[in-house]
Amino acid sequence: MATQEELTVEATAEIEAAKPLYKQVNNERLEFSSADYDQAIIDLANSKWDTQQFGYVQARQEAYGSVQEQLDMQFWDNQKNTTVWIDHIAQVKSDNPKPS
C-alpha cells in the first residue's frame, strides 16, 4: 500500500505529464496557474488515497448484489440447508479486502 507521500509523487508525475491544463473563467480559456497546478496535485493525491483506503467499500457494495438477491439466497439456503449466501459474502470479502 502506498503512502500519501508516494501518492503525491505519483500525482505530481501525472499532472506534469498532462500539462498544459486549462480552466474556463468567464468564458475565457486560461492555462492553470502555479497555484492551480499545486491544487490539482493535492486533489489527485487525495483522490488516490481515498480510492486506496476506501475503494473496497464500493467494490464490495457492487459485488454483494441487491438486498433482495441476498434474502433470496438466505431463503434457499434455509430451505436446502446450503451455504450459498455465506459463501458468496466470504468470496466478496476475499476478492475486495479491507486495507490493513
PyMOL commands that set and color helices and strands:
alter all, ss='L'
color gray80, all
select helices_A, chain A and resi 4-18+34-64+67-80+84-95
alter helices_A, ss='H'
color red, helices_A
select strands_A, chain A and resi 22-25+28-31
alter strands_A, ss='S'
color yellow, strands_A
deselect
rebuild
show_as cartoon
